[in-house]
Amino acid sequence: MTDLVPDPAALAVPLALGAAAGVGLGFVLFGGLWLTVRGLSAARRPGLALALSSLVRLGLVALALAALARFDPAALAGAVAAMLATRMAMTRHLAPAPRRPARTGD
């Protein structure tokens, strides 16, 4: 094959490694956000807690994504896709149960 069309088998390993890393990064980013939001009511300085948490989480994720991009663009693509999938799964799993409407008298 030419260099313009990558071998699909050669993309499988970087995509899989990126996807595995993306799941972990998704848990760090969105799980950390969930934990931060849950703890804001008990924080002495909630604004500072949210800002520091955001800086740490985003910094870790940015460093990891930059490393994956240097490793292989396919790894970066797999990581981003897996992070989004992790976000969707966590949103569904951690969402509060829907409230039932109050019953009115019959």
N, C-alpha and C positions, 0 to 999 in steps of 0.2 A: 504494500500500500504506500501511498505517498505520505509525505509529512503533513499535508493539509487535512487528511482524513485519518483520525486516530483509530487504532485497532480497538474494537469494543472490549476485547479481553484485557487489554492493557489499562482500560479505564475502570474495570471492575474493582481492583484492589484499592486504588486511591478513593473511589467513591465510597466503598465500604468502610475504609478507615475514617474518612471524613464524616460519614453518617454516624459512626460510633462516637466520634468526638463531638458531633453536633448534639447528640442526645445528652451527653454529659454537660455540654455548654448550656443547653436548654434548661436542664435542671438547675444549674448554677444561676443562670440569669433569671428565669421565671420563678423557680423555687425560692431563690433569695428575695425576690420582690414580694412574694407571698408572705414569707416569714417577716420581712420588714414591715409590711402593712399591718400584719397581725400584732406586731409589737409596738406600733406607734402610739397606741393609747396609754401604754405604760411608760413610754420614754419621757425623760425629763425635758429633752429638747427634740421634739419630733422632726422638726425641719432639718436639723443637723443630722439626725439619724438617717433620714431619708436621703439626704445629699451624700453622706459618706457611703451608705450602702450602694447607691447608684454609681458613684465613682469607682468603687471597688469592683462591683459586678461588671460594669461596662469596660473597665480597664482589663480585667481578666479575659473577658470574651474578645475584646479587640486584639489583645496580644495573641490569643490562641488562633483567631481567624487569620491574623497576619502570618503566623507561622504556617498554617495550613495552606495559605495562598502561595507562600514561597516553596512549599513542598510540592504541590501540584494544584492547578486550578480545579481539577475534578474533585479533589478533596475538599476544597472550599465550597464548591457547589453542593456536595453531599452534606457537608456540615450545616449549611444554611437551610437546606431542605429539611434536615432532621431537626434542627432547632425549631422551625415553624411547626413541624408535626408534633414535637414535644410540647410546644405551647398549646396547640389545640387539644392534645390529650390531657394536659394538666388543667386546662380551663374546664373541660367537661368533668374531670374527676373531682376537682376542688370546688366547683360551683355549688352554692347553697341550693338546697332542695326548693323547688317552686312552692310558693305558698298557695294554699287553697283559699278561694274566696269565702268570705264569711257567709254563712247561710242566713237567709232572711226567714222570718216566720211564715209558715204555710197557712 
